[in-house]
Amino acid sequence: MSVAESFRPTPAVPHTALRAALDTTARLWLDEAAATIAAEPVTIRTLFPAARRRCGQARLTEHWTVDEAARAVLLTALPRTGPALADEVTRLHRHGTPAERRAVLRTLPLLDLGDLALPVVRDALRGNDTTLIEAALGPYGATHLPDAEYRQAVLKCVFHEIPLDRVHGLPARADRELARMLADFAHERIVAGRDVPQDVRPVVRAFPDVVTEELAIVEKQLERDRKEEI
């Protein structure tokens, strides 16, 4: 399986599913909250945390919960004014609960921020909350993170056992240096007698000319692990 074949893209905010999941009271609240934020942006500081209580937190799709999608609606209601928008988004992330931070990270691709929200992504990647790491490596992070930081983030996902098919942009951004890093990581795990995640295989195999020796070791162990699982 190639890197591209192993990747599952993250869909945009499921607006239709969100509307269907909300009762009349919740839909009315969300519409009024978005209108209020558009007119008076500072009100998002109280309305954003209230989304879970007013709209619920049920699983909406594979990638979104109801409260995350509702918060995305509120964020996209903010006036799009570059640095001012980035400051508000950063504030919401810094002071938010994990659920609120996930919503911020998942909504970044929908906001006109350029590189201004990279500090938010970096903050999430510094922690060990796997849900935040995964959200940070959505479309925004995949587009704006420099190569070296993106590679380190992918390696952190492997270390924390986050499936690589949840890392956005991997088919396009996988390169020889990332393949070498993953092969080295896999080699260290094998030497330590530990399992090697199967999903490093497509990335490593894509660049055999760079990791020839490590690749042979990794391939042998991965194949052995695969047979033992069957």
Protein Blocks (a to p, Z undefined) as FASTA:
>chain_A
ZZklmpccdddddfklmmmmpcfklmmmmmmmmmmmmmmmmlmmmmmmmmmmmnopadfb
lmbcfklmmmmmmmmmpccehjmmmmmmmmmmmmmcfklmmmmmmmmmmpcekjmlmmmm
mmmmmmmcfklmmmmmmmklmmmmcfklmmmmmmmmmmnopafklpghklmmpcfklmmm
mmmmmmmmmmnopacdfklmmmmmmmmmlmmmmmmmmmmmmmmmmmmmZZ
